[in-house]
Amino acid sequence: MKTQAQTPALWQLLQYTASAVQGTLAGKSLTAQLEAVPPTLRPGVQALSFQVMRQLGRARALRALLAPRKPPPAVDALLCSALALCWDESRSPYPGHTLVSQTVEAARRQRQTQAQAGFVNACLRRFLRERETLLTRTQDDPQARWNHPLWWIERLQRDYPQHWTALLEQAQKPAPMTLRVNRQRQSVASYQERLQATGLAAGQAVGASGVQLQQAVAVHQLPGFEGGDVSVQDAAAQLAAPLLLQGLPAQQPLRVLDACAAPGGKTGHLLELRPDAEVVALEIDASRCERIHQNLRRLSVHAEVRQADASQPQAWWDGRSFDAILLDAPCTASGIVRRHPDVRWLRRPEDSAQLARTQAALLDALWPLLVPGGRLLYCTCSLFRTEGDEVIQAFLARNTQASLCPSPGHLIPAGMPAGGAVGDNALGEHDCFYYALLEKAASPA
């Protein structure tokens, strides 16, 4: 006899959510933590965790008023999780009294918090009684108002003085699911017809190869996904491969380096556009190399995947120059905070400058591997100019053989000017990226 799956108890979801919050504040990626959650609980924990991450600034400000003496980390994380979920009644997934009772139950059932269950109960019931007064007292706190660390807010105020509020508001909205259609096999319009034929909405055509869905779905529901007809990739990220390949000889095979390739989305796109290209994909982490292999197998394309540090060519380069290099450099990921709302709490003020030094070192290490007349595309998924314009301008100043081709620069949401460019409405709702296409001077005749 088939048994019906039981709905997880809310107190269980709250325990795992609070644990994820505690781990994030200790420097652990939310993605990695969610992978360790039991599969039956994972969807609920992810939904709650994402909402908590988006409202954690307000929650921490409220907790400071309710408990000026900071409680132990496990208790603090549980309290903040409940406050993040219930402070705004219009967004709360459960009634306030339900969240309070279930949070207290979560505290009672866990060794690290059971002695403080009464304290948790008192704090949350006080919040429900004094909600409006407490919210008013936190309204002038920038971290509570914008749900980002103060240094992050100040960085955006400096980099985007006209648009920082819009960027912070945008960061609070869940990102859409965007697909990249393999146009070697079908047009965007024909794939939209396939979506409709399977009962899904056709979505909005974005960019040259993209379809932005009205609602996210599991990938196994996408027609042709397992066979490589379509991939999940943000519309701004879909610009990388065509930008790098534009202007390069169409009739001769290209040797291309994808220097920081995992999980392989851009590698696959390069090979969809140029199936004859010889592509070397580097990744320093062995498990992420396997992700590249999986993606390439699904797309039925081939690249030479090497586990190696791109900044140390002497350890992996065979001396054969590349016609094109894609450097999707390590960055703060401040441009994809809609998809990864924990990033804002993981990063520290000094991270951007440290990563900029890594980015500069990668540029310097890879530039000599490029043929004269070849092109290198530098990109990051960061909003911060420290990791975009400033890195490229410094590189150009010390490399007279390098010139900047027409490039998007900082790509931010449509209608917001960034560095002279305007967010591209044709890309729909997209992540924030920085792109700079560099060309190496041709050898003297």
Residue pairs with C-beta under 8 A, 6 or more apart in sequence:
5 40
8 40
8 41
8 44
9 102
10 94
10 98
10 99
10 102
11 102
11 103
11 105
11 106
11 109
12 41
12 106
13 41
13 44
13 45
13 48
14 48
14 78
14 81
14 82
14 102
14 103
14 106
15 78
15 106
15 109
15 110
16 37
16 41
16 45
17 45
17 48
17 49
17 52
17 81
18 74
18 77
18 78
18 80
18 81
18 106
19 33
19 74
19 77
20 30
20 33
20 34
20 37
20 45
20 49
21 49
21 52
21 53
21 56
21 77
21 80
21 81
22 73
22 74
22 76
22 77
23 30
23 33
24 30
24 33
24 53
24 342
24 345
24 346
25 73
25 77
25 345
26 73
27 346
29 342
29 346
30 49
30 53
30 340
30 341
30 342
31 340
31 342
34 42
34 45
34 46
34 49
37 45
37 46
47 93
48 81
48 85
48 93
49 342
50 174
50 341
51 84
51 85
51 91
51 93
52 59
52 80
52 81
52 84
52 85
53 341
53 342
53 344
53 345
54 84
54 147
54 172
54 341
55 84
55 85
55 87
55 88
55 91
55 147
56 80
56 84
56 147
56 345
57 141
57 143
57 144
57 145
57 146
57 147
57 148
57 149
58 83
58 84
58 87
58 88
58 138
58 144
58 145
58 147
59 80
59 81
59 83
59 84
59 87
60 80
60 143
60 144
61 138
61 141
61 143
61 144
62 83
62 87
62 127
62 134
62 135
62 138
62 144
63 76
63 79
63 80
63 83
63 123
64 70
65 134
65 137
65 138
66 79
66 83
66 123
66 126
66 127
66 134
67 79
67 119
67 123
70 76
71 79
71 116
71 119
72 112
72 116
74 110
74 112
74 113
75 107
75 112
75 113
75 116
75 119
75 120
78 103
78 106
78 107
78 113
78 120
79 103
79 120
79 123
79 124
81 103
82 99
82 100
82 103
82 120
82 124
83 124
83 127
85 92
85 93
85 94
85 99
86 92
86 94
86 96
86 99
86 100
86 124
86 127
86 128
87 127
87 131
87 135
89 96
92 99
94 102
96 128
97 128
99 124
100 121
100 124
100 125
100 128
103 120
103 124
104 117
104 120
104 121
104 124
106 113
107 113
107 114
107 116
107 117
107 120
107 121
108 114
108 117
113 120
127 134
138 144
138 145
139 145
142 150
142 153
143 149
143 150
143 153
146 153
146 168
147 172
147 344
148 168
148 171
148 344
149 344
149 345
149 347
149 349
151 349
152 334
152 344
152 347
153 164
153 168
155 352
155 384
156 164
156 167
156 168
156 383
157 164
159 383
159 384
159 385
160 167
160 383
160 412
160 416
160 418
162 417
163 412
163 416
163 417
163 418
166 413
166 416
167 383
167 412
167 413
167 416
167 432
170 338
170 413
171 337
171 338
171 341
171 344
173 338
174 338
175 234
175 336
175 338
175 339
175 429
175 431
176 212
176 213
176 216
176 428
176 429
177 212
177 213
177 215
177 216
177 217
177 232
178 206
178 210
178 211
178 212
178 213
178 232
178 233
178 234
178 235
178 238
178 428
178 430
179 191
179 203
179 210
179 211
179 212
179 213
179 222
179 230
179 231
179 232
179 233
180 209
180 210
180 230
180 231
180 232
180 233
180 238
180 265
180 269
181 187
181 188
181 191
181 209
181 210
181 211
181 229
181 230
182 209
182 228
182 229
182 230
182 231
182 272
182 299
183 208
183 209
183 272
184 272
184 275
185 224
185 228
185 229
186 194
186 229
188 205
188 209
188 210
188 211
189 205
191 211
191 223
191 224
191 229
191 230
192 202
192 203
192 205
192 211
193 202
194 223
194 224
195 201
195 202
195 203
195 211
195 222
195 223
196 202
197 223
198 221
198 223
200 213
200 217
200 221
200 222
201 213
201 214
201 215
202 211
203 211
203 212
203 213
203 214
204 211
204 212
204 214
204 428
205 211
206 212
206 235
206 426
206 427
206 428
206 430
207 235
207 238
207 239
207 426
207 427
207 428
208 238
208 242
209 238
210 233
210 235
210 238
210 427
210 428
211 230
212 235
212 428
212 429
219 225
219 232
220 226
222 230
223 229
223 230
224 230
225 231
225 298
226 298
227 298
227 300
228 298
228 299
228 300
228 301
231 265
231 268
231 269
231 295
231 299
232 265
233 265
233 269
234 336
234 339
234 430
234 431
235 427
235 428
235 429
235 430
236 411
236 427
236 430
236 431
236 432
236 433
237 265
237 266
237 381
237 431
237 433
238 269
239 408
239 411
239 427
239 433
239 435
240 266
240 269
240 326
240 328
240 377
240 379
240 435
241 266
241 269
241 270
241 272
241 273
241 326
242 273
243 377
243 407
243 408
243 435
243 437
244 256
244 270
244 324
244 325
244 326
244 375
244 377
244 437
245 254
245 270
245 273
245 274
245 324
247 375
247 405
248 254
248 323
248 324
248 375
249 323
253 276
253 277
253 278
254 274
254 276
254 277
254 278
254 323
254 324
255 277
255 278
255 280
255 320
255 321
255 322
255 323
255 324
256 270
256 274
256 277
256 278
256 279
256 280
256 322
256 323
256 324
256 325
256 326
257 279
257 280
257 282
257 322
257 324
257 325
257 326
257 366
257 369
258 266
258 267
258 270
258 279
258 280
258 281
258 282
258 303
258 326
258 328
259 282
259 310
259 325
259 326
259 327
259 328
259 362
259 366
260 282
260 283
260 310
260 327
260 328
260 329
260 330
260 362
261 267
261 281
261 282
261 283
261 292
261 303
261 305
261 328
262 283
262 285
262 288
262 289
262 291
262 292
263 288
263 291
263 292
263 295
264 281
264 291
264 292
264 293
264 294
264 295
264 296
265 295
266 326
266 328
267 279
267 281
267 292
267 295
267 296
267 303
268 295
268 296
268 299
268 301
270 277
270 279
270 326
271 277
271 279
271 296
271 299
271 301
271 302
271 303
272 299
272 301
275 301
278 304
279 303
279 304
280 303
280 304
280 306
280 322
281 292
281 303
281 304
281 305
281 306
282 306
282 307
282 308
282 309
282 310
282 316
283 289
283 292
283 305
283 306
283 307
283 308
284 307
284 308
284 309
284 310
285 307
286 307
289 305
289 306
289 307
292 303
292 305
293 305
296 302
296 303
296 305
306 316
308 315
308 316
309 315
309 316
310 327
310 362
310 365
310 366
311 358
311 361
311 362
311 365
312 365
313 365
313 366
313 368
313 369
317 369
321 369
321 370
321 371
321 374
322 369
322 370
322 371
322 374
323 370
323 371
323 374
323 375
324 370
324 374
324 375
324 376
324 377
325 366
325 369
325 370
325 374
325 375
325 376
325 377
326 376
326 377
326 379
327 362
327 363
327 366
327 376
327 377
327 378
327 379
328 379
328 380
329 355
329 358
329 359
329 362
329 363
329 378
329 379
329 380
329 387
330 355
330 358
330 359
331 355
331 359
331 380
331 381
331 382
331 387
332 343
332 347
332 351
332 352
332 355
332 382
332 384
332 387
333 340
333 343
333 381
333 382
334 343
334 344
334 347
334 352
334 381
334 382
334 383
334 384
334 432
335 380
335 381
335 382
335 383
335 412
335 431
335 432
335 433
335 434
336 343
336 381
336 431
336 432
337 343
337 344
338 431
339 431
352 382
352 384
352 386
352 387
353 386
355 382
355 387
356 386
356 387
356 390
356 391
359 378
359 380
359 387
359 391
360 391
360 394
360 395
363 376
363 378
363 391
363 395
364 395
366 376
367 376
367 399
367 402
367 440
370 376
370 440
371 440
372 440
372 441
372 442
372 443
373 439
373 440
373 441
373 442
373 443
374 439
374 440
375 405
375 437
375 438
375 439
375 440
376 437
376 438
376 440
377 435
377 436
377 437
377 438
378 391
378 392
378 434
378 435
378 436
378 437
378 438
379 433
379 434
379 435
379 436
380 387
380 388
380 433
380 434
381 431
381 432
381 433
381 434
382 388
382 432
382 434
383 410
383 412
383 432
385 410
385 419
387 434
388 409
388 410
388 434
388 436
389 409
389 410
389 419
389 434
392 404
392 436
392 438
395 402
395 438
396 402
396 403
396 404
396 438
400 441
401 440
401 441
402 438
402 439
402 440
402 441
403 438
403 439
403 441
404 436
404 437
404 438
404 439
405 437
405 438
405 439
406 437
407 435
407 436
407 437
408 421
408 424
408 433
408 435
409 418
409 419
409 420
409 421
409 434
409 435
409 436
410 418
410 419
410 421
410 432
410 433
410 434
411 418
411 421
411 423
411 424
411 427
411 430
411 432
411 433
411 434
411 435
412 418
412 423
412 432
413 423
413 429
413 430
413 432
414 422
414 423
414 424
414 425
414 427
414 428
414 429
415 422
415 423
415 425
416 422
416 423
417 423
424 430
